[in-house]
Each structure stands twice: as C-alpha cells, then as structure tokens.
Amino acid sequence: MYEDFMKMSQDSMKPVMKMAENNTAMAVKLMQAQAESAAEMMQNNLAHVQALVETKDMNAAVEMQQKYVEALNEKLMAAAKENAAVIEAAITDAGKIFEGSLAEVQAQAKKTAQNIEKEIAKAGKKAAA
C-alpha cells in the first residue's frame, strides 16, 4: 500500500516536471528573442542617428525619421507576434500535459483505492477469524 502511494506521488509529479520544462523552454525562447531584438534595435538606432546627423536637408531628415518609425513599428509588431506564438505554443503544450496527466492520475487513484479496499477486506477477515 505504501509503495502504491509512493508510486502515485511520483507519477503525479511527472506533469509538474513537464510543466517546469515547458515553462523553462518558453522563458529561454522569449529571452533569446528579446536579446536579439534589443541588439538589433540598438544597431538600427545608431545607424539611424548617424544618418540623421549627416543629413543637411530638414525635409529629408523628417522623411528618414518617418521611415525609421514605420520600420521600428513593424519590427515591434513582428516581435510581439513571435512572443505571442511562443506563449501560445507553451499553453497548448501545457494543456496536453494536463489532459494526459489527469487521465493517468485518475487511473492510479482508482487502482490505489482498489488496493486499499483489498487490504481493508483482508484486515476485516483476519479480525473476524
């Protein structure tokens, strides 16, 4: 009975471990994407500032600034979509883990309850004898 309980406890921790792995993988992907985006934006910003400094025509500078802001907005939107896709994939994986583990836990609980009933029946027979 104790062994069944310990096995059930260990089995019930498997989904938690899978979720932790899932969350870790998601965090790593998000941090890598953020680091890459930040580095790219810094480089682009420096290049843009250098181009603005070299520009003598005010109209050209305004046009460059507008194009830069539009390009930056597109990059930020793309980064947000990529982050959302990573999070959505992690949530989907978490749902699959939960669904699978719930069925496993229910089966283990049923088996353990049956074993407990058998042990109680044995103990009752010994007490009656």
C-alpha positions in Angstrom: 0.0 0.0 0.0 2.8 2.4 0.9 4.6 1.5 -2.4 1.4 2.3 -4.3 1.1 5.6 -2.6 4.7 6.5 -3.3 4.4 5.4 -6.9 1.2 7.5 -7.3 3.0 10.5 -5.7 6.0 10.1 -8.1 3.7 9.7 -11.1 1.7 12.8 -10.1 4.9 14.8 -10.1 5.7 13.9 -13.7 3.3 16.5 -15.1 4.7 19.2 -12.8 8.2 18.4 -14.0 7.0 18.5 -17.7 5.3 21.9 -17.0 8.5 23.2 -15.5 10.5 22.1 -18.5 7.8 23.6 -20.7 8.0 26.9 -18.9 11.8 26.9 -18.9 11.9 26.3 -22.6 9.4 29.1 -23.2 11.4 31.5 -21.0 14.6 30.7 -22.8 13.0 31.3 -26.2 11.5 34.6 -25.0 14.7 35.8 -23.5 16.7 34.9 -26.6 14.2 36.7 -28.8 14.3 39.8 -26.6 18.1 39.9 -26.5 18.2 39.6 -30.3 15.6 42.3 -30.8 17.3 44.6 -28.3 20.6 44.2 -30.1 19.1 44.7 -33.5 17.2 47.8 -32.4 20.3 49.4 -30.8 22.3 48.8 -34.0 19.4 50.2 -36.2 19.0 53.2 -33.8 22.7 54.0 -34.0 22.7 53.8 -37.8 19.6 56.0 -38.0 21.1 58.6 -35.7 24.3 58.6 -37.8 22.3 59.1 -41.0 20.3 61.9 -39.4 23.5 63.7 -38.3 24.8 63.5 -41.8 21.6 64.9 -43.4 21.6 68.6 -44.1 18.1 68.8 -45.5 15.3 69.1 -42.9 12.7 67.5 -45.2 15.0 64.5 -45.9 15.5 64.2 -42.1 11.8 64.2 -41.4 11.2 61.6 -44.1 14.0 59.5 -42.7 12.5 59.7 -39.3 9.1 58.7 -40.5 10.5 55.7 -42.4 12.5 54.7 -39.3 9.5 54.9 -37.0 7.4 52.8 -39.5 10.2 50.2 -39.7 10.5 50.2 -35.9 6.8 49.7 -35.5 6.8 46.8 -37.9 9.7 45.1 -36.1 8.0 45.6 -32.7 4.8 44.1 -34.1 6.6 41.2 -35.5 8.4 40.6 -32.2 5.1 40.8 -30.3 3.6 38.2 -32.7 6.6 35.9 -32.3 6.3 36.2 -28.5 2.6 35.5 -28.6 3.2 32.4 -30.8 5.8 31.1 -28.3 3.4 31.7 -25.4 0.5 30.1 -27.3 2.6 27.0 -28.1 3.6 26.7 -24.4 0.0 27.0 -23.3 -1.1 24.3 -25.9 1.7 22.0 -24.6 0.6 22.7 -21.0 -3.0 21.7 -21.9 -1.8 18.5 -23.5 0.3 17.7 -20.4 -2.6 18.4 -18.1 -5.1 16.3 -20.1 -2.7 13.4 -20.2 -1.7 13.6 -16.6 -5.3 13.9 -15.4 -6.2 10.6 -17.0 -3.1 8.9 -15.5 -3.8 10.3 -12.0 -7.4 9.1 -12.2 -6.3 5.6 -13.2 -3.7 5.5 -10.5 -6.2 6.7 -7.9 -8.7 4.1 -8.9 -6.1 1.4 -8.7 -4.9 2.6 -5.3 -8.4 2.7 -4.0 -9.0 -0.9 -5.1 -5.8 -2.0 -3.4 -6.9 -0.2 -0.2 -10.2 -1.9 -0.3 -8.5 -5.3 -0.7 -6.2 -4.5 2.3 -9.2 -3.5 4.4 -11.1 -6.6 3.4 -8.1 -8.8 4.4 -7.8 -7.0 7.7 -11.5 -7.5 8.3 -11.2 -11.2 7.6 -8.3 -11.5 10.0 -10.1 -9.6 12.7 -13.2 -11.8 12.2 -11.2 -15.0 12.5 
